[in-house]
Amino acid sequence: MTGAGPGAAGGDTAGALVQTELERVVRRWQQLPLDHALSAVPGVRLVVQELADRVATAQGLPCTQVPDLGPAVLMDQLQVMAYDWQAAGLPAQGEGSLGEQAHGGQGDGDFGDGDRGDGDRGEGLAERLTALRRSLP
């Protein structure tokens, strides 16, 4: 994602916030020991799929399963979905608080099993990425 991309769609500040949080998630993922990363894969895949579903819905397309290409490619898939989210004009920042989403998980490393994060609460991409980073072991 570059500065000239869709990140500016939600305003320079919101786009910069998304870019910063995306970089933090990727950096955190790269620092995880392999066993911790493997245990976090289902939660990260859930977030990637949720982003893909919201983008498809916003564009009037059918939701399709994001292919499981393994943990080495998962951050690339997250970055693509974040780019697509912004390109679709979905909110970079939401109205909900970061704390609500971040504590939606059950403490098992998954991202919000009880809250699928389908956008009903007004979360933006930045909040979703923050919650994902905080859910990583």
Chimera marker file (.cmm) of the C-alpha trace (Angstrom):
<marker_set name="trace">
<marker id="1" x="0.000" y="0.000" z="0.000" r="1" g="1" b="0" radius="0.5"/>
<marker id="2" x="1.417" y="3.318" z="-0.982" r="1" g="1" b="0" radius="0.5"/>
<marker id="3" x="0.542" y="6.841" z="0.043" r="1" g="1" b="0" radius="0.5"/>
<marker id="4" x="-1.158" y="7.398" z="-3.307" r="1" g="1" b="0" radius="0.5"/>
<marker id="5" x="-3.449" y="4.375" z="-2.911" r="1" g="1" b="0" radius="0.5"/>
<marker id="6" x="-6.953" y="4.119" z="-1.531" r="1" g="1" b="0" radius="0.5"/>
<marker id="7" x="-5.693" y="4.762" z="2.004" r="1" g="1" b="0" radius="0.5"/>
<marker id="8" x="-6.447" y="8.423" z="1.419" r="1" g="1" b="0" radius="0.5"/>
<marker id="9" x="-10.119" y="7.644" z="0.758" r="1" g="1" b="0" radius="0.5"/>
<marker id="10" x="-11.002" y="7.917" z="4.445" r="1" g="1" b="0" radius="0.5"/>
<marker id="11" x="-8.876" y="11.020" z="4.900" r="1" g="1" b="0" radius="0.5"/>
<marker id="12" x="-5.123" y="11.316" z="5.279" r="1" g="1" b="0" radius="0.5"/>
<marker id="13" x="-5.213" y="10.792" z="9.039" r="1" g="1" b="0" radius="0.5"/>
<marker id="14" x="-7.447" y="7.715" z="8.901" r="1" g="1" b="0" radius="0.5"/>
<marker id="15" x="-5.455" y="6.246" z="6.011" r="1" g="1" b="0" radius="0.5"/>
<marker id="16" x="-2.205" y="6.819" z="7.899" r="1" g="1" b="0" radius="0.5"/>
<marker id="17" x="-3.703" y="5.192" z="10.992" r="1" g="1" b="0" radius="0.5"/>
<marker id="18" x="-4.669" y="2.120" z="8.965" r="1" g="1" b="0" radius="0.5"/>
<marker id="19" x="-1.217" y="1.937" z="7.370" r="1" g="1" b="0" radius="0.5"/>
<marker id="20" x="0.484" y="2.239" z="10.763" r="1" g="1" b="0" radius="0.5"/>
<marker id="21" x="-1.702" y="-0.416" z="12.359" r="1" g="1" b="0" radius="0.5"/>
<marker id="22" x="-1.262" y="-2.756" z="9.398" r="1" g="1" b="0" radius="0.5"/>
<marker id="23" x="2.516" y="-2.392" z="9.703" r="1" g="1" b="0" radius="0.5"/>
<marker id="24" x="2.269" y="-3.145" z="13.428" r="1" g="1" b="0" radius="0.5"/>
<marker id="25" x="0.257" y="-6.319" z="12.823" r="1" g="1" b="0" radius="0.5"/>
<marker id="26" x="2.721" y="-7.531" z="10.197" r="1" g="1" b="0" radius="0.5"/>
<marker id="27" x="5.715" y="-6.714" z="12.394" r="1" g="1" b="0" radius="0.5"/>
<marker id="28" x="4.137" y="-8.519" z="15.363" r="1" g="1" b="0" radius="0.5"/>
<marker id="29" x="3.380" y="-11.555" z="13.182" r="1" g="1" b="0" radius="0.5"/>
<marker id="30" x="6.973" y="-11.689" z="11.997" r="1" g="1" b="0" radius="0.5"/>
<marker id="31" x="8.192" y="-11.672" z="15.608" r="1" g="1" b="0" radius="0.5"/>
<marker id="32" x="6.035" y="-14.612" z="16.691" r="1" g="1" b="0" radius="0.5"/>
<marker id="33" x="7.712" y="-17.957" z="17.318" r="1" g="1" b="0" radius="0.5"/>
<marker id="34" x="6.423" y="-20.534" z="14.839" r="1" g="1" b="0" radius="0.5"/>
<marker id="35" x="4.284" y="-22.406" z="17.378" r="1" g="1" b="0" radius="0.5"/>
<marker id="36" x="2.587" y="-19.171" z="18.472" r="1" g="1" b="0" radius="0.5"/>
<marker id="37" x="2.003" y="-18.113" z="14.881" r="1" g="1" b="0" radius="0.5"/>
<marker id="38" x="0.487" y="-21.482" z="14.032" r="1" g="1" b="0" radius="0.5"/>
<marker id="39" x="-1.882" y="-21.234" z="17.003" r="1" g="1" b="0" radius="0.5"/>
<marker id="40" x="-2.987" y="-17.758" z="15.831" r="1" g="1" b="0" radius="0.5"/>
<marker id="41" x="-3.646" y="-18.744" z="12.202" r="1" g="1" b="0" radius="0.5"/>
<marker id="42" x="-7.385" y="-19.515" z="12.660" r="1" g="1" b="0" radius="0.5"/>
<marker id="43" x="-8.063" y="-16.110" z="14.222" r="1" g="1" b="0" radius="0.5"/>
<marker id="44" x="-6.118" y="-14.236" z="11.566" r="1" g="1" b="0" radius="0.5"/>
<marker id="45" x="-7.791" y="-16.207" z="8.779" r="1" g="1" b="0" radius="0.5"/>
<marker id="46" x="-11.149" y="-15.301" z="10.303" r="1" g="1" b="0" radius="0.5"/>
<marker id="47" x="-10.294" y="-11.600" z="10.099" r="1" g="1" b="0" radius="0.5"/>
<marker id="48" x="-9.052" y="-11.923" z="6.505" r="1" g="1" b="0" radius="0.5"/>
<marker id="49" x="-12.280" y="-13.712" z="5.554" r="1" g="1" b="0" radius="0.5"/>
<marker id="50" x="-14.434" y="-11.107" z="7.325" r="1" g="1" b="0" radius="0.5"/>
<marker id="51" x="-12.676" y="-8.296" z="5.462" r="1" g="1" b="0" radius="0.5"/>
<marker id="52" x="-13.105" y="-10.146" z="2.164" r="1" g="1" b="0" radius="0.5"/>
<marker id="53" x="-16.814" y="-10.730" z="2.858" r="1" g="1" b="0" radius="0.5"/>
<marker id="54" x="-17.425" y="-7.065" z="3.705" r="1" g="1" b="0" radius="0.5"/>
<marker id="55" x="-15.605" y="-5.937" z="0.560" r="1" g="1" b="0" radius="0.5"/>
<marker id="56" x="-17.572" y="-8.364" z="-1.604" r="1" g="1" b="0" radius="0.5"/>
<marker id="57" x="-20.852" y="-7.234" z="-0.061" r="1" g="1" b="0" radius="0.5"/>
<marker id="58" x="-19.966" y="-3.554" z="-0.508" r="1" g="1" b="0" radius="0.5"/>
<marker id="59" x="-19.204" y="-4.210" z="-4.168" r="1" g="1" b="0" radius="0.5"/>
<marker id="60" x="-22.329" y="-6.296" z="-4.732" r="1" g="1" b="0" radius="0.5"/>
<marker id="61" x="-20.325" y="-9.455" z="-5.337" r="1" g="1" b="0" radius="0.5"/>
<marker id="62" x="-20.880" y="-12.919" z="-3.873" r="1" g="1" b="0" radius="0.5"/>
<marker id="63" x="-18.774" y="-13.836" z="-0.859" r="1" g="1" b="0" radius="0.5"/>
<marker id="64" x="-16.177" y="-16.485" z="-1.636" r="1" g="1" b="0" radius="0.5"/>
<marker id="65" x="-13.743" y="-18.381" z="0.544" r="1" g="1" b="0" radius="0.5"/>
<marker id="66" x="-10.262" y="-16.851" z="0.763" r="1" g="1" b="0" radius="0.5"/>
<marker id="67" x="-7.833" y="-19.668" z="-0.101" r="1" g="1" b="0" radius="0.5"/>
<marker id="68" x="-5.732" y="-21.073" z="2.731" r="1" g="1" b="0" radius="0.5"/>
<marker id="69" x="-2.199" y="-20.577" z="1.432" r="1" g="1" b="0" radius="0.5"/>
<marker id="70" x="-0.523" y="-21.155" z="4.776" r="1" g="1" b="0" radius="0.5"/>
<marker id="71" x="0.885" y="-18.936" z="7.516" r="1" g="1" b="0" radius="0.5"/>
<marker id="72" x="3.790" y="-17.632" z="5.417" r="1" g="1" b="0" radius="0.5"/>
<marker id="73" x="1.353" y="-15.859" z="3.062" r="1" g="1" b="0" radius="0.5"/>
<marker id="74" x="-1.280" y="-14.837" z="5.608" r="1" g="1" b="0" radius="0.5"/>
<marker id="75" x="0.059" y="-11.321" z="6.165" r="1" g="1" b="0" radius="0.5"/>
<marker id="76" x="0.148" y="-10.753" z="2.410" r="1" g="1" b="0" radius="0.5"/>
<marker id="77" x="-3.511" y="-11.777" z="2.264" r="1" g="1" b="0" radius="0.5"/>
<marker id="78" x="-4.307" y="-9.400" z="5.134" r="1" g="1" b="0" radius="0.5"/>
<marker id="79" x="-2.555" y="-6.533" z="3.347" r="1" g="1" b="0" radius="0.5"/>
<marker id="80" x="-4.462" y="-7.218" z="0.131" r="1" g="1" b="0" radius="0.5"/>
<marker id="81" x="-7.769" y="-7.322" z="1.994" r="1" g="1" b="0" radius="0.5"/>
<marker id="82" x="-6.925" y="-4.052" z="3.782" r="1" g="1" b="0" radius="0.5"/>
<marker id="83" x="-6.173" y="-2.433" z="0.428" r="1" g="1" b="0" radius="0.5"/>
<marker id="84" x="-9.407" y="-3.796" z="-1.059" r="1" g="1" b="0" radius="0.5"/>
<marker id="85" x="-11.358" y="-2.587" z="2.006" r="1" g="1" b="0" radius="0.5"/>
<marker id="86" x="-10.163" y="0.951" z="1.471" r="1" g="1" b="0" radius="0.5"/>
<marker id="87" x="-10.597" y="0.769" z="-2.320" r="1" g="1" b="0" radius="0.5"/>
<marker id="88" x="-14.235" y="-0.270" z="-1.745" r="1" g="1" b="0" radius="0.5"/>
<marker id="89" x="-14.786" y="2.897" z="0.278" r="1" g="1" b="0" radius="0.5"/>
<marker id="90" x="-15.404" y="1.097" z="3.562" r="1" g="1" b="0" radius="0.5"/>
<marker id="91" x="-14.568" y="3.091" z="6.708" r="1" g="1" b="0" radius="0.5"/>
<marker id="92" x="-10.948" y="3.407" z="7.788" r="1" g="1" b="0" radius="0.5"/>
<marker id="93" x="-12.070" y="4.449" z="11.251" r="1" g="1" b="0" radius="0.5"/>
<marker id="94" x="-15.313" y="3.512" z="12.926" r="1" g="1" b="0" radius="0.5"/>
<marker id="95" x="-17.561" y="4.890" z="15.573" r="1" g="1" b="0" radius="0.5"/>
<marker id="96" x="-17.008" y="2.026" z="18.043" r="1" g="1" b="0" radius="0.5"/>
<marker id="97" x="-14.301" y="2.033" z="20.672" r="1" g="1" b="0" radius="0.5"/>
<marker id="98" x="-11.094" y="0.082" z="20.292" r="1" g="1" b="0" radius="0.5"/>
<marker id="99" x="-11.584" y="-1.566" z="23.675" r="1" g="1" b="0" radius="0.5"/>
<marker id="100" x="-14.918" y="-3.127" z="22.773" r="1" g="1" b="0" radius="0.5"/>
<marker id="101" x="-13.557" y="-4.978" z="19.766" r="1" g="1" b="0" radius="0.5"/>
<marker id="102" x="-10.201" y="-5.815" z="21.316" r="1" g="1" b="0" radius="0.5"/>
<marker id="103" x="-11.831" y="-7.609" z="24.225" r="1" g="1" b="0" radius="0.5"/>
<marker id="104" x="-14.426" y="-9.394" z="22.076" r="1" g="1" b="0" radius="0.5"/>
<marker id="105" x="-12.289" y="-12.544" z="22.055" r="1" g="1" b="0" radius="0.5"/>
<marker id="106" x="-12.599" y="-15.269" z="24.636" r="1" g="1" b="0" radius="0.5"/>
<marker id="107" x="-8.940" y="-15.143" z="25.655" r="1" g="1" b="0" radius="0.5"/>
<marker id="108" x="-8.062" y="-18.127" z="23.480" r="1" g="1" b="0" radius="0.5"/>
<marker id="109" x="-6.082" y="-16.244" z="20.851" r="1" g="1" b="0" radius="0.5"/>
<marker id="110" x="-8.942" y="-16.140" z="18.356" r="1" g="1" b="0" radius="0.5"/>
<marker id="111" x="-10.295" y="-12.863" z="17.088" r="1" g="1" b="0" radius="0.5"/>
<marker id="112" x="-13.781" y="-12.393" z="18.458" r="1" g="1" b="0" radius="0.5"/>
<marker id="113" x="-15.366" y="-15.842" z="18.230" r="1" g="1" b="0" radius="0.5"/>
<marker id="114" x="-18.450" y="-14.403" z="19.872" r="1" g="1" b="0" radius="0.5"/>
<marker id="115" x="-18.377" y="-11.294" z="17.683" r="1" g="1" b="0" radius="0.5"/>
<marker id="116" x="-17.830" y="-11.996" z="14.009" r="1" g="1" b="0" radius="0.5"/>
<marker id="117" x="-17.054" y="-8.306" z="13.458" r="1" g="1" b="0" radius="0.5"/>
<marker id="118" x="-19.476" y="-8.056" z="10.576" r="1" g="1" b="0" radius="0.5"/>
<marker id="119" x="-19.643" y="-4.279" z="10.776" r="1" g="1" b="0" radius="0.5"/>
<marker id="120" x="-22.921" y="-3.972" z="12.653" r="1" g="1" b="0" radius="0.5"/>
<marker id="121" x="-21.162" y="-2.060" z="15.422" r="1" g="1" b="0" radius="0.5"/>
<marker id="122" x="-19.508" y="0.471" z="13.119" r="1" g="1" b="0" radius="0.5"/>
<marker id="123" x="-15.889" y="-0.676" z="13.363" r="1" g="1" b="0" radius="0.5"/>
<marker id="124" x="-13.505" y="0.649" z="10.817" r="1" g="1" b="0" radius="0.5"/>
<marker id="125" x="-10.456" y="-1.063" z="9.445" r="1" g="1" b="0" radius="0.5"/>
<marker id="126" x="-8.089" y="0.573" z="11.926" r="1" g="1" b="0" radius="0.5"/>
<marker id="127" x="-10.056" y="-0.810" z="14.881" r="1" g="1" b="0" radius="0.5"/>
<marker id="128" x="-10.186" y="-4.275" z="13.354" r="1" g="1" b="0" radius="0.5"/>
<marker id="129" x="-6.431" y="-4.287" z="12.793" r="1" g="1" b="0" radius="0.5"/>
<marker id="130" x="-5.763" y="-3.034" z="16.319" r="1" g="1" b="0" radius="0.5"/>
<marker id="131" x="-7.960" y="-5.776" z="17.759" r="1" g="1" b="0" radius="0.5"/>
<marker id="132" x="-6.203" y="-8.362" z="15.620" r="1" g="1" b="0" radius="0.5"/>
<marker id="133" x="-2.760" y="-7.219" z="16.763" r="1" g="1" b="0" radius="0.5"/>
<marker id="134" x="-3.860" y="-7.292" z="20.394" r="1" g="1" b="0" radius="0.5"/>
<marker id="135" x="-5.251" y="-10.808" z="19.974" r="1" g="1" b="0" radius="0.5"/>
<marker id="136" x="-1.948" y="-12.212" z="18.757" r="1" g="1" b="0" radius="0.5"/>
<marker id="137" x="-0.086" y="-14.273" z="21.356" r="1" g="1" b="0" radius="0.5"/>
<link id1="1" id2="2" r="1" g="1" b="0" radius="0.2"/>
<link id1="2" id2="3" r="1" g="1" b="0" radius="0.2"/>
<link id1="3" id2="4" r="1" g="1" b="0" radius="0.2"/>
<link id1="4" id2="5" r="1" g="1" b="0" radius="0.2"/>
<link id1="5" id2="6" r="1" g="1" b="0" radius="0.2"/>
<link id1="6" id2="7" r="1" g="1" b="0" radius="0.2"/>
<link id1="7" id2="8" r="1" g="1" b="0" radius="0.2"/>
<link id1="8" id2="9" r="1" g="1" b="0" radius="0.2"/>
<link id1="9" id2="10" r="1" g="1" b="0" radius="0.2"/>
<link id1="10" id2="11" r="1" g="1" b="0" radius="0.2"/>
<link id1="11" id2="12" r="1" g="1" b="0" radius="0.2"/>
<link id1="12" id2="13" r="1" g="1" b="0" radius="0.2"/>
<link id1="13" id2="14" r="1" g="1" b="0" radius="0.2"/>
<link id1="14" id2="15" r="1" g="1" b="0" radius="0.2"/>
<link id1="15" id2="16" r="1" g="1" b="0" radius="0.2"/>
<link id1="16" id2="17" r="1" g="1" b="0" radius="0.2"/>
<link id1="17" id2="18" r="1" g="1" b="0" radius="0.2"/>
<link id1="18" id2="19" r="1" g="1" b="0" radius="0.2"/>
<link id1="19" id2="20" r="1" g="1" b="0" radius="0.2"/>
<link id1="20" id2="21" r="1" g="1" b="0" radius="0.2"/>
<link id1="21" id2="22" r="1" g="1" b="0" radius="0.2"/>
<link id1="22" id2="23" r="1" g="1" b="0" radius="0.2"/>
<link id1="23" id2="24" r="1" g="1" b="0" radius="0.2"/>
<link id1="24" id2="25" r="1" g="1" b="0" radius="0.2"/>
<link id1="25" id2="26" r="1" g="1" b="0" radius="0.2"/>
<link id1="26" id2="27" r="1" g="1" b="0" radius="0.2"/>
<link id1="27" id2="28" r="1" g="1" b="0" radius="0.2"/>
<link id1="28" id2="29" r="1" g="1" b="0" radius="0.2"/>
<link id1="29" id2="30" r="1" g="1" b="0" radius="0.2"/>
<link id1="30" id2="31" r="1" g="1" b="0" radius="0.2"/>
<link id1="31" id2="32" r="1" g="1" b="0" radius="0.2"/>
<link id1="32" id2="33" r="1" g="1" b="0" radius="0.2"/>
<link id1="33" id2="34" r="1" g="1" b="0" radius="0.2"/>
<link id1="34" id2="35" r="1" g="1" b="0" radius="0.2"/>
<link id1="35" id2="36" r="1" g="1" b="0" radius="0.2"/>
<link id1="36" id2="37" r="1" g="1" b="0" radius="0.2"/>
<link id1="37" id2="38" r="1" g="1" b="0" radius="0.2"/>
<link id1="38" id2="39" r="1" g="1" b="0" radius="0.2"/>
<link id1="39" id2="40" r="1" g="1" b="0" radius="0.2"/>
<link id1="40" id2="41" r="1" g="1" b="0" radius="0.2"/>
<link id1="41" id2="42" r="1" g="1" b="0" radius="0.2"/>
<link id1="42" id2="43" r="1" g="1" b="0" radius="0.2"/>
<link id1="43" id2="44" r="1" g="1" b="0" radius="0.2"/>
<link id1="44" id2="45" r="1" g="1" b="0" radius="0.2"/>
<link id1="45" id2="46" r="1" g="1" b="0" radius="0.2"/>
<link id1="46" id2="47" r="1" g="1" b="0" radius="0.2"/>
<link id1="47" id2="48" r="1" g="1" b="0" radius="0.2"/>
<link id1="48" id2="49" r="1" g="1" b="0" radius="0.2"/>
<link id1="49" id2="50" r="1" g="1" b="0" radius="0.2"/>
<link id1="50" id2="51" r="1" g="1" b="0" radius="0.2"/>
<link id1="51" id2="52" r="1" g="1" b="0" radius="0.2"/>
<link id1="52" id2="53" r="1" g="1" b="0" radius="0.2"/>
<link id1="53" id2="54" r="1" g="1" b="0" radius="0.2"/>
<link id1="54" id2="55" r="1" g="1" b="0" radius="0.2"/>
<link id1="55" id2="56" r="1" g="1" b="0" radius="0.2"/>
<link id1="56" id2="57" r="1" g="1" b="0" radius="0.2"/>
<link id1="57" id2="58" r="1" g="1" b="0" radius="0.2"/>
<link id1="58" id2="59" r="1" g="1" b="0" radius="0.2"/>
<link id1="59" id2="60" r="1" g="1" b="0" radius="0.2"/>
<link id1="60" id2="61" r="1" g="1" b="0" radius="0.2"/>
<link id1="61" id2="62" r="1" g="1" b="0" radius="0.2"/>
<link id1="62" id2="63" r="1" g="1" b="0" radius="0.2"/>
<link id1="63" id2="64" r="1" g="1" b="0" radius="0.2"/>
<link id1="64" id2="65" r="1" g="1" b="0" radius="0.2"/>
<link id1="65" id2="66" r="1" g="1" b="0" radius="0.2"/>
<link id1="66" id2="67" r="1" g="1" b="0" radius="0.2"/>
<link id1="67" id2="68" r="1" g="1" b="0" radius="0.2"/>
<link id1="68" id2="69" r="1" g="1" b="0" radius="0.2"/>
<link id1="69" id2="70" r="1" g="1" b="0" radius="0.2"/>
<link id1="70" id2="71" r="1" g="1" b="0" radius="0.2"/>
<link id1="71" id2="72" r="1" g="1" b="0" radius="0.2"/>
<link id1="72" id2="73" r="1" g="1" b="0" radius="0.2"/>
<link id1="73" id2="74" r="1" g="1" b="0" radius="0.2"/>
<link id1="74" id2="75" r="1" g="1" b="0" radius="0.2"/>
<link id1="75" id2="76" r="1" g="1" b="0" radius="0.2"/>
<link id1="76" id2="77" r="1" g="1" b="0" radius="0.2"/>
<link id1="77" id2="78" r="1" g="1" b="0" radius="0.2"/>
<link id1="78" id2="79" r="1" g="1" b="0" radius="0.2"/>
<link id1="79" id2="80" r="1" g="1" b="0" radius="0.2"/>
<link id1="80" id2="81" r="1" g="1" b="0" radius="0.2"/>
<link id1="81" id2="82" r="1" g="1" b="0" radius="0.2"/>
<link id1="82" id2="83" r="1" g="1" b="0" radius="0.2"/>
<link id1="83" id2="84" r="1" g="1" b="0" radius="0.2"/>
<link id1="84" id2="85" r="1" g="1" b="0" radius="0.2"/>
<link id1="85" id2="86" r="1" g="1" b="0" radius="0.2"/>
<link id1="86" id2="87" r="1" g="1" b="0" radius="0.2"/>
<link id1="87" id2="88" r="1" g="1" b="0" radius="0.2"/>
<link id1="88" id2="89" r="1" g="1" b="0" radius="0.2"/>
<link id1="89" id2="90" r="1" g="1" b="0" radius="0.2"/>
<link id1="90" id2="91" r="1" g="1" b="0" radius="0.2"/>
<link id1="91" id2="92" r="1" g="1" b="0" radius="0.2"/>
<link id1="92" id2="93" r="1" g="1" b="0" radius="0.2"/>
<link id1="93" id2="94" r="1" g="1" b="0" radius="0.2"/>
<link id1="94" id2="95" r="1" g="1" b="0" radius="0.2"/>
<link id1="95" id2="96" r="1" g="1" b="0" radius="0.2"/>
<link id1="96" id2="97" r="1" g="1" b="0" radius="0.2"/>
<link id1="97" id2="98" r="1" g="1" b="0" radius="0.2"/>
<link id1="98" id2="99" r="1" g="1" b="0" radius="0.2"/>
<link id1="99" id2="100" r="1" g="1" b="0" radius="0.2"/>
<link id1="100" id2="101" r="1" g="1" b="0" radius="0.2"/>
<link id1="101" id2="102" r="1" g="1" b="0" radius="0.2"/>
<link id1="102" id2="103" r="1" g="1" b="0" radius="0.2"/>
<link id1="103" id2="104" r="1" g="1" b="0" radius="0.2"/>
<link id1="104" id2="105" r="1" g="1" b="0" radius="0.2"/>
<link id1="105" id2="106" r="1" g="1" b="0" radius="0.2"/>
<link id1="106" id2="107" r="1" g="1" b="0" radius="0.2"/>
<link id1="107" id2="108" r="1" g="1" b="0" radius="0.2"/>
<link id1="108" id2="109" r="1" g="1" b="0" radius="0.2"/>
<link id1="109" id2="110" r="1" g="1" b="0" radius="0.2"/>
<link id1="110" id2="111" r="1" g="1" b="0" radius="0.2"/>
<link id1="111" id2="112" r="1" g="1" b="0" radius="0.2"/>
<link id1="112" id2="113" r="1" g="1" b="0" radius="0.2"/>
<link id1="113" id2="114" r="1" g="1" b="0" radius="0.2"/>
<link id1="114" id2="115" r="1" g="1" b="0" radius="0.2"/>
<link id1="115" id2="116" r="1" g="1" b="0" radius="0.2"/>
<link id1="116" id2="117" r="1" g="1" b="0" radius="0.2"/>
<link id1="117" id2="118" r="1" g="1" b="0" radius="0.2"/>
<link id1="118" id2="119" r="1" g="1" b="0" radius="0.2"/>
<link id1="119" id2="120" r="1" g="1" b="0" radius="0.2"/>
<link id1="120" id2="121" r="1" g="1" b="0" radius="0.2"/>
<link id1="121" id2="122" r="1" g="1" b="0" radius="0.2"/>
<link id1="122" id2="123" r="1" g="1" b="0" radius="0.2"/>
<link id1="123" id2="124" r="1" g="1" b="0" radius="0.2"/>
<link id1="124" id2="125" r="1" g="1" b="0" radius="0.2"/>
<link id1="125" id2="126" r="1" g="1" b="0" radius="0.2"/>
<link id1="126" id2="127" r="1" g="1" b="0" radius="0.2"/>
<link id1="127" id2="128" r="1" g="1" b="0" radius="0.2"/>
<link id1="128" id2="129" r="1" g="1" b="0" radius="0.2"/>
<link id1="129" id2="130" r="1" g="1" b="0" radius="0.2"/>
<link id1="130" id2="131" r="1" g="1" b="0" radius="0.2"/>
<link id1="131" id2="132" r="1" g="1" b="0" radius="0.2"/>
<link id1="132" id2="133" r="1" g="1" b="0" radius="0.2"/>
<link id1="133" id2="134" r="1" g="1" b="0" radius="0.2"/>
<link id1="134" id2="135" r="1" g="1" b="0" radius="0.2"/>
<link id1="135" id2="136" r="1" g="1" b="0" radius="0.2"/>
<link id1="136" id2="137" r="1" g="1" b="0" radius="0.2"/>
</marker_set>
